[in-house]
Amino acid sequence: MSNAIAVPGLPVGRGLLSLIVAGIAWGTAGAAASLVFRDSDMGPVSLSFWRCAGGFVLLLAARTVRSRGTRSYDAAAREPLGRRIRRIAVTGVALAVFQTAYFAAVRETGLAVGTVVTMGSGPVLIALGARIAMGERLGRGGVVAVVGALAGLVVLVLGGGDAAVRPVGVVWGLASGAAYAAMTLVTRWWGRDGGADSSDTTVWAFAVVSLCLLPLAAAEGLVPHTAEPARVGVYLLYIAAVPTAVAYALYFAGAAVVRSATVSVIMLLEPVSAAAIAVALLGEDLTVATVAGTVLMLAAVTGLAVAEARGAVAARRVVAPV
């Protein structure tokens, strides 16, 4: 990871790039998880625990190395201790609920409906929360982009087959979407003044998540039974490193400087990249729905990213001295 992820006040352009890379990396987690489930009896809660615990160790090590000879702790030192603790605790709890409730939604009502409810409700809840709490306005173009992204997600996930809707799964999906919205909004709220260190948030939020998930994972079974321990270990290391340590560091850095509604739509790249991996590497069929949904979502992401970048340029022109 580059030092840029630890820098408060990341430029908007780099924030957008960070979010795009994070969304694509998140999409690889499902494929890696399916390989873990195929080669072992590990459950979803235990996998989530090891993902977060491994991510915490890797992020803490990287942060320690980066801190030598740099000023990566300056923002955390400037931030009041009470606010820092609240920020990390709220982010960590929201992240734990987001991941665990999503797994529960998929288990109760299936991948298609669970993903639609979670990822579909997230942008709506974020847009409402950003409007109420921070006065952020989408504008007509932003509304069109959000609607287009949600339509693309529905086509992408539901277009390939039947889906059974179970109320309990829908409730879990809504809880996951609400937690994701809360995580995005508080990251943006505390990052508006540039006084929060995004790498500090990421590291210690994963510590909170690991503590929250540990008792549930212990009840499910922490150590999997497998005939391929080395292979499963490689899969777990990849999940902890790429779609967790790297992706969440990039996500928190980008979410601190990019509008919340834009963040929510860009993160819909996760199911797009997951669909591409399923077709290219896992042998799933490329359907018309897959192509149509992917095109709609990429168009929405591109439109919002361009609008965000133009808005940042216009803002700098306004404040620049004549």
Secondary structure as UniProt FT lines:
FT   HELIX           3..6
FT   TURN            8..9
FT   HELIX           12..39
FT   HELIX           44..67
FT   TURN            68..69
FT   TURN            72..73
FT   HELIX           74..78
FT   HELIX           81..109
FT   HELIX           111..134
FT   HELIX           139..158
FT   TURN            159..160
FT   HELIX           167..191
FT   TURN            192..193
FT   HELIX           198..220
FT   HELIX           229..240
FT   HELIX           241..246
FT   HELIX           247..255
FT   TURN            256..257
FT   HELIX           260..266
FT   TURN            267..268
FT   HELIX           269..280
FT   HELIX           288..319
//
